[in-house]
Amino acid sequence: PSYVIRSTNAWDPNQTTTFQATQVDLGGEYRYPIGGTSTPNPLGLHSMVWVVADPTTGPTPHVYAMGAMIPPGPDPLDVFFARSTDGGVSFDPPVRLNTDPQQSGNWQWLPVMSIAPNGRIDVVWNDTRATGTPNLNELYYTCSSDGGLTWSPNQKVSGQWDAHLGWGNNAHYGEYNQMVSDNVGADLAWTATFNGEMDIFHTRLGDYDCNQNSVGDSTDIANQTSADLNQDGVPDECEFVPTSAEPDFGSPAVVHSAFPNPFRHSTTVRFTIETEEEVVRLRVFDLQGRELHRLVDGSLRRGRQEVVWDGREVAGELLPSGVYFYLLEIGGVRSAGKLVLSR
């Protein structure tokens, strides 16, 4: 059986923390590693149980539990979801999230769940429905925007990969995928074997929201609430863009953009020098106007240039999340742009 353990006083340092356990029906039994190549993960886990609380549902939050369980019948594993509307005191009957035919014998295993600030629930899992073979998997996704009452159609979000690749040298497939949701999508870190080995991959599920207005960038651009003069799919307010869609190639330089922006680890400032050679200076400043880093200070030849900034000041210290600016000076012409660092 599955249990959710909860505390109502762990936040209070003046009380002895107490916990209560609630049994949750998740549609079946938990599968321990059973071994053998008739499973997707011969010596590793297949089931992961997740619990999240909905921050949008007030002081007694909805609590959601999800996991891959052995259901009645021939299916080896299905993904089930159960919700509580009383803070985890009790749970509704489970809902099967994978919508392939029941008792088809397919594996739905190693699921991941996360919740967005606006309450949307995202769930992904590995799935063999397209192949009927335990080791040949694809990644599937579904979401709910009404607290788990209804779910979007199952959507395949990856190509096919072989969970047994490397078997004999590797004892089992990686088991610790992780996902973080925002108001328009989710970022998933997961393992697969697309390169002939087990690697860690990033998959973006849904749109991006660079200006953090809870509207997808593509929707902002399509609705003309954000401009995209350089047609790179990023709203212009999130990057420096020339004031005309047609660059002025008679000037010493044309700044194209900084991308990605916002960025977590590094961003690339791209610009074009239109004369044979120019003295170039590219600097980064904070909001108080303090120079933090001088990325370029010297002569560059004509052509497209790309300069990477890794979010550090000149001594190599990592800078905190925030808004910064770059100033590009070429042949007496200055261009500036905003950089948003989000660690």
Secondary structure, DSSP 8 states (H G I E B T S, - for coil): -EEEEE-SSTT-TTS----EEEEE--SSB------STTSSSTTS-----EEEE-TTS-SS--EEEEEEEB-SSS-SBEEEEEEESSTTSS----EE---S-TTS--BEEEEEEEE-TTS-EEEEEEE-TTT--TTEEEEEEEEESSTTSS----EE-S--EETTTTBTTBSS-----EEEE-SSEEEEEEEE-TTSS-EEEEEEEE---TT-SSS-HHHHHHTTSS--TT-SSS-GGGS---SSSS--TTSSEEEEEEESSSBSS-EEEEEEEEEEEEEEEEEEE-TT--EEEEEEEEEEEEEEEEEEE-SB-TTS-B--SEEEEEEEEETTEEEEEEEEE--
